[in-house]
């Protein structure tokens, strides 16, 4: 009896090993042939916004490296969560990836209920770019300096309003930090991405905006918007004559945003490494470097392991800023 039981257990163990070996072989084969069809890059914001601009530049260059098309699919709404949810539910085969902003690691500290977990439901691939924000106002605005913005916010009976790409986005939290440090009140107006907010800012429906440089730069260059200050500690080369908010009287002010790629959880490590390698090579393309520099973005191209650690450090930083700004849970 014991002999029969032992034989059955051995047979079962052998079958399990065979199945696991077969699965591993299949995964290895899939990774070896990846990609053999177009890749879908989901951007959870409207066309024309900073996430879209940075992602499209990377997608074109990555497609050239890979030799297969990368189709950018804009799925805007709910502070990036609609598009992110689609990727979280996608097959973990590397053919659907998420291109998102740093808001991806901020949302868990803003929303009580999310259909996915920003960390456990995704595999970090690579950081595409690091980007300062810039404080911009309409061309005819009386605001010409950071001090002007603070003074007008204090003296205005109706108060100033500022737009953002969405609640708890880097744009929003930068505005909240300015309110805190300057001791002023301003009304936050969230949009579904930077593009529609910038349209209203140019049209005079908004007073100011802390926006990501990739989407703001075309309006600055055309003269439709005036750059008042950048949000990082150091000045930005493409706007070298524009001061930082820190040097304008608020030395504690230092914010920026970044853009990156994620895959659905369960995506094989070999495929994730391939995607990261393709992105890193694409970000060395002189055309991409020039495009990013023009937008005020700095190409990165980190390894998956390094990017995973960076997302955790950024989550901590933004969580502290959310607490400082008293941003309520949604």
N, C-alpha and C positions, 0 to 999 in steps of 0.2 A: 504493500500500500504506500509506504513511504517512498519506495523507489518510483512508483507511478507518479506521485505528487511532485517529486524532485524532477522527473522528466518533463512534466507539464510546465513547471516553473522555468526550467531551462529553455524549453521551446518558446514560451512566452517572452522570455528575456531576449532570446535570439531574434524573434519577430520584431520586437520593439527596436532592437539595435539596427535591424535591417531597414525598418521604416525610417528611423532617424538618419541613418546613413543615406537613404534615398532622398530624404528631404534636404539634407545638407548638400547632396550632389546636385539636386535641382536648383537650390538657391545659388550654388556656386556657378552653375551653368547660366542662370539668369543674370548674375552679376557680370560674367564674362562677355555675354552678348549685349549688355546694356550700354547705350540705348539702341534699340532697333526700330523705334517709331517715335513720332513727335512727343515732346514733353509739354505738359500743361502747367503754366506758372500762374497761380491764382494771386491776384493783387486785390486785397479787400478794401480798396478805395477807388474813387472815380478816376478816369483818365485825366492827365494834366497835373495831378497833385504830386508832391515830392516822392511818395512811395512808388507811384507809377513811373515817374521819370527815371529814378535810380534803377528800378527793376527792369524797365525796358532796355536801358543801355546795357545792363548786364546780360539780359536775355539774348539780345542780338549777337553780342560777342561770344557768349557761351554756345549759341547755335553754330557759329562759325568754327568754334573749336571742336564741337561734337560731330558736326556734319549732319545733324538732324534738326528740324524746326523746333523752336520753343514758342508756344502760343501763349501770349499774355491774356489772361481772362479776368477782367475787372468785375468783382462781386462786392459792391459797396454796401455799407449799412451797419448799424449797431456798433460803431466804433471799431470796425474791422472784424467783428465776431461772426458775421454772416459768411464771409469768405473763408475765415479760419475754420469754421465748423465744417465746411465742405471738404477741406483738406483733411481734417481729423477723421472724417468718415471715408476717405478715399482708400483705395487698395494700396497697401504698403509696398509698392513695387518701383518707386522712384519716378513714375510717369506723371504724378501729380504732386507739385510742391507749392509751398506757401512763401510768398515774398511779402514780408510785413515790416512795420516799423517797431520801434522800442515799445510802442503801446501794447504789443503782444504780452510783455511781462508786467505791464502796469495794470491791465484790465482785472486780474484776479483780486486786486486791492480796491477795486471800485464797484464791482458788481457782485451782489449777493449770490446770484445764481447764473452759472454759465453752462452751456451744453457740452463743454469740453474743458480739460485741464491744460493750461498753457505749457506745462512742462511734461507731464506724464503721457499726454496724447500726441506729443511731437518729438521728433529727433532733430537736434540742432545740426545744420549743415555748415553754414559759414556766415560771417558778417560781411556784407557787401561794402558798406561805407559808413563813415562817421561824419556827421553834419552839424555845424553850428546853426543856431536860429538867429534871425535878425528881426529887430523891432522896426516895423514899417508903418507909415501913415500915408494917407492920400496926398497927392502932389500939392494941393492947395491948403493943406492943414496948417494951422498956426504952430503946430508942434515941430520944433526944429532940433531939440535936444532932449535928453532923458529928463533933465531938470524941468523943461517945459511941460513934459507929459505929467510929471508929478504935480507941478503947480496947477495945471489945468484940471487935473482930477480932483484936487482939493478945493478949487474955487468954483467948479461947475455945479450949478444947482441941479441939473438933470443927471449929472455924472457921466463919465465916459464909458463906452462899451468896447469890448475887444472880442474878436472872433478867434475860433480855433478849428482844428480838424476834427474835434470831437471831445467829449468830456473825458478828462484825465489824460489827454494826449500831452506830449511834451510842450506843445504850444499853449495849452490850457494851464498846465502846471507852472510854466514860466511866467504867465500872467499873474497867477496866484502868488508866486514868490515875489514878484515885483510889488503887488499890493501889500504884502506883508512887510517887506523891507522899507518901502516908501511910506507906509502908513496911510494909504489911500483906499478909496472904494471905487471899484469899477465893475460893470455888469458883464459877465461872461456870456457869449452867444455861441453855442456849439453848432457846428455844421457837419455834414457827412463828407468830410475831406477838406483839404486846403483850397482846392480849386473854386468851389462855390463861395467860400469865405472871402477869398481874394477878389472875386468879382464884385461882391458887395462892398468891400473895402475901397476898391477903385471907384465905385459908384457913390461913395460917401455915406452908405448905410451903417458903416462901422467907423470908429474913431482910430483904432490902431489894431495891430496884430503882431504877435510874436510868431513868425512863421519860419519853416524850414527853408534854407537858402535855395535849394533846387527849384522850388515852385515860385519863390519870391523874386529871384534874380531877373527873369524876363521883364517883369513889371518895373523893377528898379532901373534896368538898362533902357527901357522905353520911356522912362520919365513919368510913368503913371503913378508910381509910388516912390516915396522918399525913405531911404534907409537912415535910421536914427542911431542905432547901436547894435552890436552883435552880443550874443549871450555868453560866449566863452571867455575864459580869462585872458586869452591872447587874441589880438586882432587877426582877421582873415585876409590872406593875400589878395583875393579878388576884390575885396572892399577895404584896402589898406588905409584909406582915409577916414573910415568910419570907426569911431571909438567903441570900446567895450562898455557894457553897463557897469562892470566892476570899476573901471577907471572914471566913470561918470558919477561917482559918489556912493556906489553900493558894492564894496569890495567882496562881499559874501556871494554875490550873484555869479553863478556858473552852471549853465545848463546846455545840453545839446541833445540831439537825437541820433538814431542810427537805423540802418536798414539791413535786413538779413534774410536768409533762406532756411526753411524748415521742411522736413518730410513727415508723413504720418508715422506714428509709432509702429514698430515692427518692420520698418524698412531695413533690409540687410545692411550691415556695416560696410560691406564692400561697395554697395551702390552709393551709400552716403559719402564714403571716401572719394568715389569717382566724381560725384556731383561737386564736392568741395574742390577737388582738383581742377575740374573744368572751370569753376567759377574763379579760382585763383589765377589760372592761366588767362582767362578772359579779362580780368581786372588789370593785367599787365599790358593789354592792348593800348597802344598810344592814343587811339581814337577814344577809348573809354576814359583814359586818364585825363585827356583834354576836356572831354564832355563833363566829367565830374568836377574838375578844377573850375571850369566855367560856372558850374552851379554852386561852387563852394563846398563840394563834397570831397572827402578823402577816401580813396579806395583802401580796402583792408584785406579781405581774402584769408581769414583765419582758418585753422584746422578745426574740425568738429569738436575735439576735446577742449581746445582752448575757448572756442565760442560758447560751449556749454557752461564753462566756469564763468565766463564774462556775463552771460545772461543772469546767473544767480547773483552776481555782485551788483548788476544794474537793478535787479528786482529790489534788492535791499535799499539802494539809494533812492529810488522813486517812491518806495513805500514810506520812507522817512519824510520825503517832501510832501506826499499826499497827507500825511498826518499833520505836518506843519501848516499846510494850507487849509486844513479842516474840510477837505473834500468829502461830502457825504456819500455813503453807500447808495448805489442806485437799485 
